[in-house]
Amino acid sequence: IRNYLSSNDAGQVMYGKRRQGELISPALSKIHTDYQEKFTVEELAKMCNVSKYHFCRIFKQVTNVTPMQYIVRYRIGLAEILLKETKNNVSEIAEMCGFSDPLYFSNVFKKVMGISPKDYKSRNNN
């Protein structure tokens, strides 16, 4: 492992990953700060000054998920925190996390977490 890490190939891979991460960082910043907004992959790619195809390819290489999967998982992660730590109802939390449809939010939350948001809230709020 040491030999590989010290080789030029490893250095190239590490440099490439860092450059790719820097390339998509404007999109990641947008997702993290404006997660309630609706935006398209095209808009995110434009922020990074690359084509939609290139953006999606690089994004998946860096994050291991597509841009839309990342956005949904980020929002679900925020919802998980809000369900645990606030008294807001599921519909309010859905809206706070950027989901305009509470039913869609509930379906996505259950698919990602394996439990409905209502049940998750009741289990985590003693």
MARMARVEX-381730 format. One record per residue: residue in one letter; x, y, z of N, C-alpha, C, O in turn. Coordinates in nm, 3 decimals, padded with zeros to 5 digits. Layout:
BEGIN
resn | n.px | n.py | n.pz | ca.px | ca.py | ca.pz | c.px | c.py | c.pz | o.px | o.py | o.pz
A | X | Y | Z | X | Y | Z | X | Y | Z | X | Y | Z
...
This chain:
BEGIN
resn | n.px | n.py | n.pz | ca.px | ca.py | ca.pz | c.px | c.py | c.pz | o.px | o.py | o.pz
I | 00.083 | -00.119 | 00.000 | 00.000 | 00.000 | 00.000 | 00.087 | 00.125 | 00.000 | 00.060 | 00.220 | -00.073
R | 00.192 | 00.123 | 00.083 | 00.282 | 00.240 | 00.088 | 00.343 | 00.268 | -00.048 | 00.351 | 00.383 | -00.091
N | 00.386 | 00.160 | -00.116 | 00.445 | 00.178 | -00.249 | 00.346 | 00.242 | -00.345 | 00.381 | 00.331 | -00.422
Y | 00.220 | 00.195 | -00.340 | 00.119 | 00.252 | -00.429 | 00.095 | 00.399 | -00.397 | 00.089 | 00.483 | -00.487
L | 00.081 | 00.430 | -00.269 | 00.052 | 00.567 | -00.229 | 00.166 | 00.662 | -00.263 | 00.143 | 00.780 | -00.288
S | 00.288 | 00.611 | -00.264 | 00.401 | 00.697 | -00.297 | 00.427 | 00.704 | -00.448 | 00.507 | 00.785 | -00.493
S | 00.360 | 00.619 | -00.524 | 00.381 | 00.619 | -00.668 | 00.314 | 00.739 | -00.734 | 00.225 | 00.801 | -00.675
N | 00.356 | 00.770 | -00.853 | 00.297 | 00.881 | -00.928 | 00.151 | 00.856 | -00.961 | 00.072 | 00.950 | -00.967
D | 00.116 | 00.728 | -00.985 | -00.022 | 00.695 | -01.016 | -00.115 | 00.737 | -00.903 | -00.220 | 00.796 | -00.927
A | -00.076 | 00.706 | -00.780 | -00.159 | 00.742 | -00.664 | -00.169 | 00.894 | -00.653 | -00.275 | 00.948 | -00.624
G | -00.058 | 00.961 | -00.674 | -00.059 | 01.107 | -00.668 | -00.152 | 01.167 | -00.772 | -00.224 | 01.263 | -00.745
Q | -00.151 | 01.109 | -00.891 | -00.240 | 01.155 | -00.998 | -00.386 | 01.134 | -00.960 | -00.469 | 01.221 | -00.982
V | -00.416 | 01.016 | -00.901 | -00.554 | 00.986 | -00.861 | -00.598 | 01.085 | -00.754 | -00.707 | 01.141 | -00.763
M | -00.516 | 01.106 | -00.651 | -00.551 | 01.198 | -00.543 | -00.568 | 01.340 | -00.596 | -00.662 | 01.410 | -00.558
Y | -00.478 | 01.382 | -00.684 | -00.488 | 01.516 | -00.741 | -00.614 | 01.529 | -00.824 | -00.682 | 01.631 | -00.820
G | -00.644 | 01.424 | -00.900 | -00.765 | 01.426 | -00.983 | -00.891 | 01.435 | -00.900 | -00.981 | 01.511 | -00.934
K | -00.899 | 01.359 | -00.792 | -01.016 | 01.365 | -00.704 | -01.031 | 01.504 | -00.643 | -01.142 | 01.557 | -00.635
R | -00.920 | 01.562 | -00.599 | -00.926 | 01.695 | -00.539 | -00.975 | 01.798 | -00.641 | -01.058 | 01.883 | -00.611
R | -00.922 | 01.788 | -00.762 | -00.964 | 01.880 | -00.868 | -01.112 | 01.863 | -00.900 | -01.183 | 01.961 | -00.922
Q | -01.157 | 01.737 | -00.904 | -01.298 | 01.712 | -00.932 | -01.385 | 01.767 | -00.821 | -01.490 | 01.824 | -00.847
G | -01.341 | 01.750 | -00.697 | -01.415 | 01.804 | -00.583 | -01.423 | 01.955 | -00.590 | -01.527 | 02.014 | -00.560
E | -01.314 | 02.018 | -00.630 | -01.314 | 02.164 | -00.645 | -01.408 | 02.206 | -00.757 | -01.473 | 02.310 | -00.749
L | -01.414 | 02.125 | -00.862 | -01.500 | 02.157 | -00.975 | -01.647 | 02.163 | -00.936 | -01.720 | 02.251 | -00.981
I | -01.691 | 02.070 | -00.852 | -01.833 | 02.066 | -00.815 | -01.863 | 02.142 | -00.686 | -01.978 | 02.146 | -00.643
S | -01.763 | 02.201 | -00.624 | -01.786 | 02.269 | -00.496 | -01.889 | 02.382 | -00.504 | -01.963 | 02.400 | -00.407
P | -01.900 | 02.459 | -00.613 | -02.008 | 02.559 | -00.616 | -02.147 | 02.495 | -00.607 | -02.237 | 02.550 | -00.543
A | -02.164 | 02.381 | -00.670 | -02.293 | 02.312 | -00.666 | -02.320 | 02.257 | -00.526 | -02.432 | 02.268 | -00.475
L | -02.219 | 02.199 | -00.463 | -02.236 | 02.148 | -00.328 | -02.270 | 02.260 | -00.231 | -02.354 | 02.244 | -00.143
S | -02.204 | 02.373 | -00.246 | -02.235 | 02.489 | -00.161 | -02.379 | 02.534 | -00.179 | -02.448 | 02.564 | -00.082
K | -02.423 | 02.537 | -00.303 | -02.562 | 02.575 | -00.332 | -02.659 | 02.477 | -00.268 | -02.758 | 02.519 | -00.207
I | -02.632 | 02.349 | -00.281 | -02.719 | 02.246 | -00.223 | -02.725 | 02.261 | -00.071 | -02.833 | 02.252 | -00.011
H | -02.611 | 02.284 | -00.009 | -02.604 | 02.291 | 00.137 | -02.664 | 02.419 | 00.195 | -02.718 | 02.417 | 00.305
T | -02.656 | 02.528 | 00.121 | -02.708 | 02.655 | 00.175 | -02.852 | 02.683 | 00.132 | -02.928 | 02.744 | 00.207
D | -02.888 | 02.641 | 00.014 | -03.021 | 02.672 | -00.041 | -03.103 | 02.545 | -00.065 | -03.174 | 02.535 | -00.165
Y | -03.093 | 02.450 | 00.026 | -03.157 | 02.319 | 00.010 | -03.308 | 02.327 | -00.004 | -03.369 | 02.234 | -00.057
Q | -03.369 | 02.436 | 00.041 | -03.515 | 02.451 | 00.030 | -03.558 | 02.489 | -00.112 | -03.673 | 02.469 | -00.150
E | -03.466 | 02.544 | -00.188 | -03.497 | 02.587 | -00.324 | -03.505 | 02.468 | -00.418 | -03.449 | 02.361 | -00.394
K | -03.577 | 02.489 | -00.526 | -03.581 | 02.390 | -00.633 | -03.478 | 02.433 | -00.737 | -03.477 | 02.547 | -00.782
F | -03.392 | 02.341 | -00.774 | -03.297 | 02.369 | -00.881 | -03.276 | 02.242 | -00.961 | -03.297 | 02.131 | -00.913
T | -03.233 | 02.262 | -01.083 | -03.214 | 02.150 | -01.175 | -03.067 | 02.115 | -01.185 | -02.980 | 02.192 | -01.145
V | -03.041 | 01.998 | -01.239 | -02.904 | 01.956 | -01.263 | -02.838 | 02.052 | -01.362 | -02.719 | 02.081 | -01.350
E | -02.916 | 02.100 | -01.458 | -02.862 | 02.195 | -01.555 | -02.813 | 02.322 | -01.486 | -02.706 | 02.374 | -01.519
E | -02.891 | 02.373 | -01.389 | -02.851 | 02.493 | -01.316 | -02.724 | 02.469 | -01.234 | -02.635 | 02.554 | -01.229
L | -02.716 | 02.353 | -01.171 | -02.597 | 02.320 | -01.093 | -02.474 | 02.308 | -01.184 | -02.366 | 02.356 | -01.149
A | -02.491 | 02.245 | -01.298 | -02.380 | 02.231 | -01.394 | -02.334 | 02.368 | -01.443 | -02.215 | 02.393 | -01.458
K | -02.429 | 02.454 | -01.468 | -02.396 | 02.589 | -01.516 | -02.313 | 02.665 | -01.412 | -02.220 | 02.737 | -01.448
M | -02.347 | 02.648 | -01.283 | -02.270 | 02.712 | -01.177 | -02.124 | 02.667 | -01.179 | -02.034 | 02.742 | -01.141
C | -02.103 | 02.544 | -01.223 | -01.968 | 02.486 | -01.226 | -01.901 | 02.505 | -01.361 | -01.788 | 02.460 | -01.382
N | -01.970 | 02.570 | -01.453 | -01.918 | 02.598 | -01.587 | -01.882 | 02.473 | -01.666 | -01.780 | 02.469 | -01.735
V | -01.967 | 02.372 | -01.654 | -01.946 | 02.248 | -01.730 | -02.080 | 02.203 | -01.786 | -02.186 | 02.252 | -01.747
S | -02.074 | 02.109 | -01.878 | -02.197 | 02.055 | -01.935 | -02.269 | 01.969 | -01.831 | -02.209 | 01.924 | -01.734
K | -02.397 | 01.948 | -01.854 | -02.477 | 01.864 | -01.764 | -02.417 | 01.723 | -01.756 | -02.404 | 01.666 | -01.648
Y | -02.381 | 01.668 | -01.871 | -02.325 | 01.533 | -01.875 | -02.195 | 01.526 | -01.794 | -02.179 | 01.436 | -01.711
H | -02.105 | 01.618 | -01.817 | -01.976 | 01.619 | -01.747 | -01.998 | 01.640 | -01.597 | -01.933 | 01.574 | -01.515
F | -02.087 | 01.730 | -01.562 | -02.117 | 01.756 | -01.421 | -02.168 | 01.629 | -01.353 | -02.120 | 01.594 | -01.245
C | -02.263 | 01.561 | -01.414 | -02.319 | 01.438 | -01.354 | -02.213 | 01.331 | -01.337 | -02.209 | 01.262 | -01.235
R | -02.126 | 01.318 | -01.436 | -02.020 | 01.217 | -01.430 | -01.922 | 01.248 | -01.316 | -01.888 | 01.159 | -01.238
I | -01.878 | 01.371 | -01.308 | -01.783 | 01.411 | -01.204 | -01.850 | 01.405 | -01.067 | -01.790 | 01.356 | -00.971
F | -01.973 | 01.453 | -01.058 | -02.044 | 01.452 | -00.930 | -02.054 | 01.310 | -00.875 | -02.029 | 01.287 | -00.757
K | -02.089 | 01.217 | -00.961 | -02.102 | 01.077 | -00.915 | -01.967 | 01.019 | -00.877 | -01.959 | 00.940 | -00.783
Q | -01.861 | 01.055 | -00.948 | -01.728 | 01.007 | -00.912 | -01.687 | 01.056 | -00.774 | -01.623 | 00.982 | -00.698
V | -01.722 | 01.179 | -00.741 | -01.681 | 01.238 | -00.614 | -01.771 | 01.192 | -00.499 | -01.720 | 01.160 | -00.391
T | -01.902 | 01.188 | -00.521 | -01.996 | 01.162 | -00.411 | -02.052 | 01.019 | -00.409 | -02.114 | 00.978 | -00.311
N | -02.031 | 00.945 | -00.516 | -02.084 | 00.809 | -00.533 | -02.235 | 00.804 | -00.552 | -02.293 | 00.696 | -00.548
V | -02.300 | 00.917 | -00.571 | -02.443 | 00.923 | -00.601 | -02.467 | 01.031 | -00.706 | -02.381 | 01.116 | -00.729
T | -02.583 | 01.026 | -00.768 | -02.618 | 01.129 | -00.866 | -02.648 | 01.260 | -00.792 | -02.672 | 01.258 | -00.672
P | -02.648 | 01.372 | -00.863 | -02.682 | 01.499 | -00.797 | -02.819 | 01.496 | -00.731 | -02.834 | 01.546 | -00.619
M | -02.919 | 01.440 | -00.797 | -03.054 | 01.439 | -00.738 | -03.060 | 01.346 | -00.616 | -03.129 | 01.377 | -00.519
Q | -02.991 | 01.234 | -00.621 | -02.986 | 01.147 | -00.504 | -02.919 | 01.219 | -00.387 | -02.963 | 01.206 | -00.272
Y | -02.815 | 01.293 | -00.417 | -02.744 | 01.368 | -00.312 | -02.836 | 01.471 | -00.248 | -02.842 | 01.483 | -00.125
I | -02.909 | 01.544 | -00.331 | -03.000 | 01.647 | -00.281 | -03.106 | 01.583 | -00.191 | -03.132 | 01.632 | -00.081
V | -03.166 | 01.475 | -00.237 | -03.270 | 01.408 | -00.159 | -03.213 | 01.356 | -00.028 | -03.275 | 01.375 | 00.078
R | -03.098 | 01.293 | -00.032 | -03.038 | 01.239 | 00.091 | -02.999 | 01.350 | 00.188 | -03.012 | 01.335 | 00.309
Y | -02.952 | 01.462 | 00.134 | -02.917 | 01.575 | 00.219 | -03.042 | 01.627 | 00.290 | -03.042 | 01.651 | 00.411
R | -03.148 | 01.644 | 00.213 | -03.274 | 01.693 | 00.271 | -03.331 | 01.594 | 00.373 | -03.382 | 01.634 | 00.478
I | -03.322 | 01.467 | 00.344 | -03.372 | 01.365 | 00.438 | -03.289 | 01.368 | 00.567 | -03.343 | 01.351 | 00.676
G | -03.160 | 01.388 | 00.555 | -03.074 | 01.400 | 00.672 | -03.114 | 01.518 | 00.760 | -03.115 | 01.508 | 00.883
L | -03.147 | 01.629 | 00.697 | -03.195 | 01.745 | 00.772 | -03.329 | 01.715 | 00.837 | -03.353 | 01.751 | 00.952
A | -03.416 | 01.649 | 00.763 | -03.547 | 01.614 | 00.817 | -03.533 | 01.522 | 00.937 | -03.607 | 01.534 | 01.035
E | -03.440 | 01.431 | 00.931 | -03.415 | 01.339 | 01.041 | -03.382 | 01.416 | 01.169 | -03.433 | 01.386 | 01.277
I | -03.296 | 01.515 | 01.156 | -03.259 | 01.599 | 01.271 | -03.380 | 01.675 | 01.323 | -03.405 | 01.679 | 01.444
L | -03.456 | 01.735 | 01.232 | -03.573 | 01.814 | 01.272 | -03.680 | 01.726 | 01.336 | -03.747 | 01.769 | 01.431
L | -03.698 | 01.605 | 01.286 | -03.796 | 01.514 | 01.346 | -03.757 | 01.478 | 01.489 | -03.844 | 01.461 | 01.574
K | -03.628 | 01.466 | 01.514 | -03.579 | 01.433 | 01.648 | -03.586 | 01.552 | 01.743 | -03.622 | 01.537 | 01.860
E | -03.552 | 01.671 | 01.693 | -03.523 | 01.783 | 01.781 | -03.629 | 01.893 | 01.787 | -03.615 | 01.986 | 01.865
T | -03.732 | 01.884 | 01.706 | -03.833 | 01.989 | 01.708 | -03.971 | 01.932 | 01.734 | -03.993 | 01.811 | 01.728
K | -04.063 | 02.020 | 01.764 | -04.203 | 01.982 | 01.784 | -04.285 | 02.000 | 01.657 | -04.406 | 01.974 | 01.656
N | -04.221 | 02.045 | 01.549 | -04.293 | 02.066 | 01.423 | -04.353 | 01.936 | 01.373 | -04.299 | 01.828 | 01.395
N | -04.468 | 01.948 | 01.304 | -04.529 | 01.828 | 01.248 | -04.459 | 01.789 | 01.118 | -04.375 | 01.863 | 01.066
V | -04.493 | 01.674 | 01.067 | -04.427 | 01.619 | 00.950 | -04.442 | 01.709 | 00.828 | -04.347 | 01.727 | 00.752
S | -04.559 | 01.767 | 00.808 | -04.581 | 01.856 | 00.693 | -04.493 | 01.980 | 00.702 | -04.437 | 02.024 | 00.601
E | -04.480 | 02.036 | 00.820 | -04.394 | 02.154 | 00.838 | -04.248 | 02.119 | 00.812 | -04.176 | 02.195 | 00.748
I | -04.207 | 02.006 | 00.861 | -04.068 | 01.963 | 00.841 | -04.042 | 01.936 | 00.694 | -03.935 | 01.970 | 00.642
A | -04.137 | 01.875 | 00.627 | -04.123 | 01.850 | 00.483 | -04.098 | 01.982 | 00.410 | -04.008 | 01.991 | 00.327
E | -04.178 | 02.082 | 00.440 | -04.164 | 02.213 | 00.375 | -04.031 | 02.278 | 00.412 | -03.964 | 02.336 | 00.326
M | -03.992 | 02.269 | 00.538 | -03.866 | 02.328 | 00.584 | -03.746 | 02.266 | 00.511 | -03.643 | 02.332 | 00.494
C | -03.758 | 02.142 | 00.471 | -03.647 | 02.071 | 00.406 | -03.653 | 02.076 | 00.253 | -03.571 | 02.013 | 00.186
G | -03.747 | 02.150 | 00.200 | -03.752 | 02.167 | 00.055 | -03.844 | 02.074 | -00.019 | -03.839 | 02.067 | -00.142
F | -03.930 | 02.002 | 00.051 | -04.028 | 01.915 | -00.013 | -04.162 | 01.988 | -00.015 | -04.217 | 02.020 | 00.090
S | -04.214 | 02.014 | -00.133 | -04.340 | 02.088 | -00.143 | -04.461 | 01.999 | -00.118 | -04.569 | 02.050 | -00.087
D | -04.445 | 01.869 | -00.131 | -04.555 | 01.775 | -00.112 | -04.526 | 01.683 | 00.007 | -04.434 | 01.601 | 00.000
P | -04.602 | 01.695 | 00.115 | -04.577 | 01.611 | 00.233 | -04.589 | 01.461 | 00.206 | -04.516 | 01.382 | 00.266
L | -04.678 | 01.423 | 00.115 | -04.692 | 01.281 | 00.082 | -04.566 | 01.229 | 00.012 | -04.517 | 01.120 | 00.043
Y | -04.515 | 01.307 | -00.082 | -04.390 | 01.271 | -00.149 | -04.277 | 01.261 | -00.047 | -04.198 | 01.166 | -00.050
F | -04.269 | 01.359 | 00.043 | -04.168 | 01.357 | 00.148 | -04.178 | 01.228 | 00.230 | -04.077 | 01.163 | 00.256
S | -04.299 | 01.194 | 00.271 | -04.318 | 01.073 | 00.352 | -04.274 | 00.948 | 00.277 | -04.209 | 00.860 | 00.334
N | -04.308 | 00.940 | 00.149 | -04.268 | 00.825 | 00.068 | -04.116 | 00.816 | 00.054 | -04.059 | 00.708 | 00.067
V | -04.052 | 00.930 | 00.027 | -03.907 | 00.931 | 00.010 | -03.839 | 00.900 | 00.143 | -03.743 | 00.822 | 00.147
F | -03.887 | 00.960 | 00.251 | -03.829 | 00.936 | 00.383 | -03.835 | 00.787 | 00.417 | -03.738 | 00.728 | 00.464
K | -03.950 | 00.727 | 00.394 | -03.968 | 00.584 | 00.424 | -03.876 | 00.498 | 00.338 | -03.820 | 00.399 | 00.385
K | -03.861 | 00.536 | 00.211 | -03.775 | 00.460 | 00.121 | -03.629 | 00.469 | 00.167 | -03.557 | 00.368 | 00.164
V | -03.584 | 00.586 | 00.209 | -03.445 | 00.606 | 00.251 | -03.420 | 00.550 | 00.391 | -03.319 | 00.484 | 00.415
M | -03.511 | 00.578 | 00.484 | -03.489 | 00.545 | 00.625 | -03.550 | 00.411 | 00.668 | -03.514 | 00.357 | 00.772
G | -03.643 | 00.359 | 00.588 | -03.706 | 00.233 | 00.623 | -03.819 | 00.247 | 00.724 | -03.868 | 00.147 | 00.777
I | -03.860 | 00.369 | 00.752 | -03.965 | 00.396 | 00.850 | -04.033 | 00.527 | 00.810 | -03.968 | 00.615 | 00.753
S | -04.161 | 00.540 | 00.838 | -04.231 | 00.664 | 00.803 | -04.181 | 00.778 | 00.893 | -04.137 | 00.753 | 01.005
P | -04.189 | 00.901 | 00.845 | -04.145 | 01.013 | 00.929 | -04.225 | 01.025 | 01.058 | -04.171 | 01.062 | 01.162
K | -04.354 | 00.995 | 01.051 | -04.438 | 01.002 | 01.170 | -04.391 | 00.900 | 01.275 | -04.378 | 00.934 | 01.393
D | -04.366 | 00.777 | 01.232 | -04.317 | 00.675 | 01.324 | -04.177 | 00.708 | 01.375 | -04.146 | 00.685 | 01.492
Y | -04.094 | 00.763 | 01.287 | -03.959 | 00.803 | 01.327 | -03.966 | 00.910 | 01.436 | -03.893 | 00.904 | 01.536
K | -04.054 | 01.006 | 01.416 | -04.070 | 01.114 | 01.514 | -04.118 | 01.059 | 01.647 | -04.064 | 01.095 | 01.752
S | -04.218 | 00.971 | 01.645 | -04.271 | 00.918 | 01.770 | -04.169 | 00.831 | 01.843 | -04.166 | 00.829 | 01.966
R | -04.086 | 00.759 | 01.770 | -03.982 | 00.676 | 01.833 | -03.870 | 00.759 | 01.896 | -03.810 | 00.718 | 01.996
N | -03.843 | 00.875 | 01.838 | -03.730 | 00.956 | 01.883 | -03.767 | 01.073 | 01.973 | -03.678 | 01.142 | 02.023
N | -03.894 | 01.096 | 01.994 | -03.940 | 01.201 | 02.085 | -04.004 | 01.136 | 02.206 | -04.122 | 01.099 | 02.201
N | -03.930 | 01.122 | 02.309 | -03.982 | 01.055 | 02.429 | -04.068 | 01.147 | 02.511 | -04.120 | 01.107 | 02.616
